[in-house]
Amino acid sequence: MRIIRTKDYEDMSRKAANIIGALVVTKPDCVLGLATGSSPIGTYRNLVEGYKNGDLDFSQVKSVNLDEYKGLPKENEQSYFYFMNDNFFKHVNIDPANTHLPDGTEPDSEKACSEYDKVIASMGGVDLQLLGLGHDGHIGFNEPNDEFDKETHCVDLTQMTIEANKRFFDSIDDVPKQAYTMGIATIMRAKTVLMVVSGEDKAQILKDAFFGPIKPEVPASILQLHPNFILVADEAALSLVD
Ligand code: GLP
């Protein structure tokens, strides 16, 4: 595990984008595993800037996202499809046909998940997986106590996650209770895993995940075993370690 300590959110976002940008330059047809949430928004902003100033070309890049709410159609503003388009895809020259998310509108969970696993396999795996960190230690939507060895599956979101995500919805009743997520097994197969963490409210879970025991109650802790895990975190998020 490599830890890159940054001054603040902006600094974190720039450094994470530089790591992704370096891959896009050296391997123009790379497969990027992408994430949603507020943590990677700044990273996407910097990648968009890299595209606009001519440094980055996404024309051959392929992407697979971690997760999608079950039941939300693409045009719903809270769907992760909408988020990705709004924050990243529509601002760069990535081919929409090369971008993938689980199909939230497929009611048959097994079908939605096995089809997504096929998509990931058809790309030959993920070169770099970007991740945020949930307050309960989840990655993607792999909630505590989930098993470590799963592929894409349907999860029941924990109350903590529903609470954390309600800020994006009109009311808590509108927050979907289930999601399709890439499993930990898939995430661990990515050649590089890059996590961005910012803010004091993440300090305790960051400490538990990366400076404590590896256990399914803290899903992100498994990343301690990944051979190429890079954690880019700001001072506030790292305030309980050292
Ligand atoms: C959601 C996403 C995760 C993300 C987490 C943290 O639950 N499914 O992929 O890492 O939120 O979000 P934030 O970065 O907004 O704290």
Residues whose N, C-alpha, C, O or C-beta is under 5 A from the ligand:
A	BS01	GLP	A35 T36 G37 S38 S39 G132 L133 G134 G140 F141
